[in-house]
């Protein structure tokens, strides 16, 4: 789950397709990988999602009964268009085809329930999926995220500790701990986890934005401002998720700048905006006209 690891995985999936052009699940896997490449900012999200959609649609051309791929296509309809009726249609088709599939339940939780703020239901779906696939690192990580977004910080930390027991260098677990400890008010632990995330993530902007928010909230403003400058330099050469800027500005109390960057994040389809209804650090702004405008822009105001 690091940029280098994902790019190696991409090569493997492409080689699998070269060997068997009719291998539908390889196209599904390649499509999902592009979702993650957009999510962590290795590729601009619009580009990643557009490529991922083509892979998913090719999988369905080969086998239209692949429930998992219908759910994956729902993910992309969510990111590219904020077309929630279409997302619901694809998710419903996936559940109709294979309601017992752990992958379908997992993708349904992330793709439909999460954006609408139904995180407790999403956690239940992922827990059910984990009964069939208890060693899935990715699903357990997302279970912890749903628990965190549901304000169950202790349970989120407990699930993430289980991940770190399996793999102490699993980057998403350290990324998660940064957020869980932060919102529990344990800033020393959050900062330590955030620094480890930056190290494992190779200094990726997504990790810097998360750490910068924690540092700023803890009272350290010097490092976050240096991070902002560094991110601006990075953006001259490569894509940098706008949310990385937004979170740091938010931590520094620069609210207008934070909303400007969140607005840009929606424009470029930054995946990190999807849980906008549930982020704990956005709680003070739920009635703010600028926050409500973001919801309308994502068609989430209903």
N, C-alpha and C positions, 0 to 999 in steps of 0.2 A: 504493500500500500504506500510505497514511496514513488516519486516520479520516475526514478530509474527502473524500479521494479515493474511499474505499469508499462513503460515503453518496451521492456523485454517481453512482457506478456503479450503486448500488441503484435510483436514480431512472430511469436509462437502461433497466435490465432490466425494471422495472415498466412503463415506457412501451412497450417492445417487446411485452410480454404484452398490454397494452391494445390494441395494433394487430393482434395475431394471437394469439388465445386458444389456438390449436392449435400454437403454436411450442414444442415440447418442450424444445429446447436452451436457450431463454430461462429456462424454469423450472429446468433443471439449473444454469445459471449463477447464478440468483438463490439457489438452495439453497446452492451453494458459497460465495457471498458471505456468507451468514448464518453459515456455519461460521467464516469469518475474522472477522466482527464479534464472534462469541463468543470467538474465540481471542485477539484483541487487547484485549478488554474494553470495546468500544464498547457492547455489550449484555450483560446477564446471560446466561451461556452456556446455561442451560436454556431461556430464552426464545428465544435465537438458534437453538439446535438444534431446538426444537419447530417454529419457523417454517420452518427449512430442510428438515426432514423433510417437511412438507406440500408444499413446492415440488418436492422430489425425487419424492415419490409421485405428484404431478400429472404430472410429466414421464413417469413410467413408465406412468401410465394412458393417456397419449397414444401412447407407444411403449415397450412392454415389452422391446424388444430393445436399448435404449440401454445398452451395456456400461458406459460411463462413469458413468451415473446409478446403476446397481446398486452400483458401487464407492463412489459418494458416499453412498448410503444406508448402506453399511457404516460409513463415517465417523461418521454420526450415531448408529447403533446403539452404536458404541464410546463416544461421548461421553455419551449419555443413559442407557444401561443397563449399560455394561460387560458387555454380552451377547456374549461372544466367539464362541460357536457361531453366533450369528446374523450377526456380522461376517464370520466365515469363509464362511458360506453365500453372502452377498452378493458377497464378493470372488471366490469360486470361480465364481459365475455370471458375473461380469464378465469374468474371464479366459477362461471357456468361450466367451462371445459374441465377444470381440475381444481375443485375447492380444497382438496387435501394437500395440494402441493405446497411445501414450505416456501419455495421461491415465490409462488404467486401470492401467498399471504404476506410475505415480507415486502414484496414490491407494492402490493395494495396498501400496506401500512405507510410506506414512505411516499407513495405517489398520490394517494387520495386522502387518507385520514390526516396525515401530518399537515399538509398545507391548510386544511380547514380547522386546525386547532384541536383535532380529536385525538390527542396524544395518549390518553389513557386507553382508548380502544386500540390505538396503534401498538402500544406496549403489549396488550393482550394478544393481538395477532402475531407479533414476533415471538412472544413466549410460546405460543402454540407451534410456530414454525420450528423453534429450537427443540421441541420435544422430538421432532423427526431428525433434526440435524444439530445435536447439542454441541458439536465442536466447531461450528461455524463462527469464526472470529468476527466476520463482518456483521452477521446478524446480532451477535451479542453486543457488539459495539453500538449498533443502532438501537437495541433495547435500552442500553444505558442512556442514550441520547433522549429517547422518548420519556424515560423516567425523569431525567433532568428537566426536560421541558414541562413535565407535569409537576415540578417542584419537589420531586422525591429524591433529594440530593444524596442521602445516605445510601439508598438502594442503588443509585447510579454508580456511586463510588464502589460499592460492594461488587457489582457486576464487572466493573472495570478492573478491579483487583484480580478477579478470576482470569481475565484476559492476560494480565501481566504475569500471572503465575505460569500461563502457557507459553508466553513469549515476552520476556522483559523488554524487548526492543520493538514491540509492536507500536508503531508511531501513532495510529489513531487513538490508542488507549491513553497515551500521554496527552494528546490533544484534548481528549475528553476530560481528563482529570484537571486540566487547566481551567476549564469552564465550571466543572462541578465544585472544585475547591473555591474558585472565585465567588460563586453565588452562594456558597455556604459561609463566606466571610473569612476563609482561611487563606490569606494572601501569600504568606510565605510558601505554603505548599503549592498554591496555584502558580506562583512565579517559577518555582523549581520545575514543575511539570511543563510549564511553557517554554522554559529554556531548553529542556530535554527535547521537546517537540521540534523546536527550531533546529537543534543539532541533528536529529534523525531525519528531518524533512529537508536538510540541505539548505537552510535559510530561505525556504519558500515563502512568498508573500502571505499566503493564507496563515501560516504559523506566526509570522511577524505581527500580523494584524491582531491575532488572538492574544499574543503576549503583550503587545502594546496597550491593549485595552486593560489588561490586568495591572500592568505597571502604573498606568495613569490613575486607575481607581485606587491604587495603593498609596498614591501621593508622590510617586516618582514621575515627574514630568519631563526630565531631561532626556532620558532614553527614548520615550515615545516620540518626542519631537525629532530626535536623530533618526528614528525608524521611518518617520514620514518623509524626511529628506531622502533617505536611502530608497524608499519605495518609488518616489518620484524619479530618481535616477534610473531605477530598474525599468520603469514604465517607458522610458525613452527607447528601450531596446526590445522589450517583450511585453506580453499581456500581464497586467497586474489586476487582480480582482478589485473592483471598486469598494467592496465591503472591507477590504484590508485597511483602506484609508478611513472609511466611515467609522469602524469600531474604535480606531485610535482617537479620532476627533471626538467621538462620543465620550470616551474615557476622560479626555482632557476638558470636557464640559463645553466644547465648541459645537453646540447643537445644530446651528444653522449649517455649518460645514458638513456635519454628519448626515443631515437630511439631503444635502446636495449630492453627496456621494452615494447615498442609498437610492436616490432617484436615478443616478447614472447606472447603478448596479442593475436596476430593473431594465433599463434600456438595453444593456448588453446581455441580459438574461443570466446574470451571476446567480448560480444555483443556491448560494448561501442565503439568499433572500427568501427562499421558500418557507422557512418556519417563522415568518415575520409575525404571525399571530401569537406566538408562544414564547419568544425569547424573553427570559426574565429581565434583561437589562433594558428592554423596551417598555416595561410595565409603566414607568412614569409618563409615557407619551401616548397611552391608548386613546385619549380624547383629543390629542393635539391635531389640529387641522392638517398639518404636514404628514402625520402618520396616516390619517384617514385618506389622504390623497394617494399615498403609496398603495393602500389596500385597493382603492378604486382602479389604480393603474394595473394591478395584478388580477383584477376581476374577483377580488376576495372580500368585497365589502358587503355581500349579502349575508 
